[in-house]
Amino acid sequence: MQVNNTEINGFLIDQFNQHSLKVGATQGICPLCSHNRKPANKKAKCASYDWERGLGTCHHCDSSFQLHTYQRKGSATKTYVRPDALNVVDPKQLGSKVFEWFKTRGISNKTLNDLNVTEGKEFMPQTGKSENTIQFNYIMGDELINIKYRDGRKNFKLYKGAEKVFYNINSIVGYDNCVITEGEMDVLALHEAGITNAISVPNGATLNSNNLDYLDNCIDYFEDKDKIILAVDDDEPGLALQQELIRRLGAEVCFLVSFDDCKDANEYLIKHGKEKLLQKIEKARPVPLENVTTFKDIEDEVTDFVRHGFKKGYQVGLQNFDNIFSTYTGQFITVTGIPSSGKSDFVDQMVVGYNRNYNWKTAFASPENAPTYLHAHKLMRKVWQDMPTKEDIGSNKWNQVAEHVNDNFFFIDMERYTLESVLRKGAELVKRKGIKCLVIDPFNKIRDVDCKTEDVNRYTMEYLTKIETFAKKFDVLVFIVAHPTKMYKDKDGKIEEPNMYNIKGGGEWYDASYHGLLVHRDYEAKTVKAKVLKVKFQNLGENGAEAIFKWERRSGCFIPHELPSIGDEEAMPWE
């Protein structure tokens, strides 16, 4: 088959045939070892070439090599520091103590060489001095992108200011499958077992935050993968990482490995050997079938519920509001209120709060918040908690906040918004950026063109069903801002507070929504009220409860406001 000389697997070729091998030949010399062999064997055809996949394999030294160098798909918007030029040290020259330590972990000289593990002095902030370190070199294409340093006390650090990517990422190019581990030592262990297409996350797993910015930087490498084996640590942080990877990469391509009585792949190698480790990876099981649940699938959740009851809902960080409302992901919230009541602004404050508390990223499909730069400015004020001035432009604070908004909030800009196109883009942003919130603002500007019925109630239910399906599938919290269509005045001529039945579609909104919120402005008192119209689960909030805020103009933030209380000794105005 003729190879496209400009692209392989979606990656642009930077240098075709970098080793100057015979193009089209299926066998030939190895560029890694042939020049070091005895004169009689220097021209021996010890390697196989796969030009279609861009990979070579040597049957003498058992190494794999890329036939070409590649450019990354897309271009990074950030500027990263690059480590100093790679100083590749022959593992034979590693200090005897280091080499012997690796031997105790089941790692051979050849594996250290294959994966460019080196040794050197480095300042470690944990000890406050220069230490002898093991260095795991992160190489992408032919560039050194980052370095992980590990000292003898198991202190770690990455190269300051460098881009976070997967360790050994080059190894999965050209394969339709790969293994993701939680540490570099696990990659070495799998390499020992003959699994060369294994990579590791750069900074392990944490229980409370799996931002996965390294996945954002490498997502293109997974687009051609039919099988992604998740071989992470069998502990709570590892399982949290596993769930986030499944959410981002898709359950349909993810397979799971359990290491039984061992914590990770390296421990399993030491205890059971190469063959057993290889068998364990080969027997990776698919993520449980969607829409089919057995007790075993949910036994952990049942056990946790029996022990602890309902899990705590997520909160925005406004004390008076947190006292009356919380939520889970995989749900959607309907927010209503009369025009200019502050609905969109309050939703912005909620997602900024979720971002501050849980590192959640948000995508906005907000036609009424155009132009986009003004919406970005609103978010910048809430993150900054002040009004930036022209004097602030270019300052450290400006750059810090601007980078934060850039990395955590994304604006879906379309000439014609449809529900289908917004949800497709939302799914893409889950995969590429890891969003946890999607804002649709307002409902009536983002139409469901696939729904042909003229029955308002049926249309509304189909619309909300698609929202619910999206929220559950990607474990995303969706906000739908919906204007009321009917507004009534009381006897004093004031517009009455609307409810969810005042939205076009009526009762369908109340029935289908997991939660309902009213945002209502009192112009006389100069306050804004957030009222809980509905919570699906009683442990998440209190129906009918209210929180009162003052809106601060400079920051654009809602500040909790307690209404003045009247003491027993004070006369009422009419007394």
Secondary structure as UniProt FT lines:
FT   TURN            5..6
FT   STRAND          7..8
FT   TURN            9..10
FT   STRAND          11..15
FT   TURN            16..19
FT   TURN            23..24
FT   STRAND          27..28
FT   TURN            31..33
FT   HELIX           34..36
FT   HELIX           39..41
FT   TURN            42..43
FT   STRAND          47..50
FT   TURN            51..54
FT   STRAND          55..58
FT   TURN            59..61
FT   STRAND          64..66
FT   STRAND          69..71
FT   HELIX           91..93
FT   HELIX           96..104
FT   TURN            105..106
FT   HELIX           109..114
FT   TURN            115..116
FT   STRAND          117..124
FT   TURN            125..128
FT   STRAND          129..140
FT   TURN            141..142
FT   STRAND          143..151
FT   TURN            152..153
FT   STRAND          156..158
FT   TURN            160..161
FT   HELIX           169..172
FT   TURN            173..174
FT   STRAND          177..181
FT   HELIX           184..192
FT   TURN            193..194
FT   STRAND          198..200
FT   HELIX           213..218
FT   HELIX           219..222
FT   TURN            223..224
FT   STRAND          227..231
FT   HELIX           236..249
FT   HELIX           251..253
FT   STRAND          254..256
FT   TURN            260..261
FT   HELIX           265..272
FT   HELIX           274..282
FT   STRAND          285..286
FT   TURN            290..291
FT   HELIX           295..308
FT   HELIX           319..322
FT   TURN            323..324
FT   STRAND          332..336
FT   TURN            339..340
FT   HELIX           343..358
FT   STRAND          361..365
FT   HELIX           367..369
FT   HELIX           372..384
FT   HELIX           390..392
FT   TURN            393..394
FT   HELIX           396..408
FT   STRAND          409..411
FT   HELIX           419..433
FT   STRAND          435..440
FT   HELIX           443..445
FT   TURN            449..450
FT   HELIX           456..474
FT   STRAND          477..481
FT   TURN            491..492
FT   HELIX           500..502
FT   TURN            504..506
FT   HELIX           507..512
FT   STRAND          515..522
FT   TURN            523..526
FT   STRAND          527..535
FT   HELIX           538..540
FT   TURN            543..544
FT   STRAND          546..552
FT   TURN            553..556
FT   STRAND          557..560
FT   TURN            568..569
FT   TURN            573..574
//
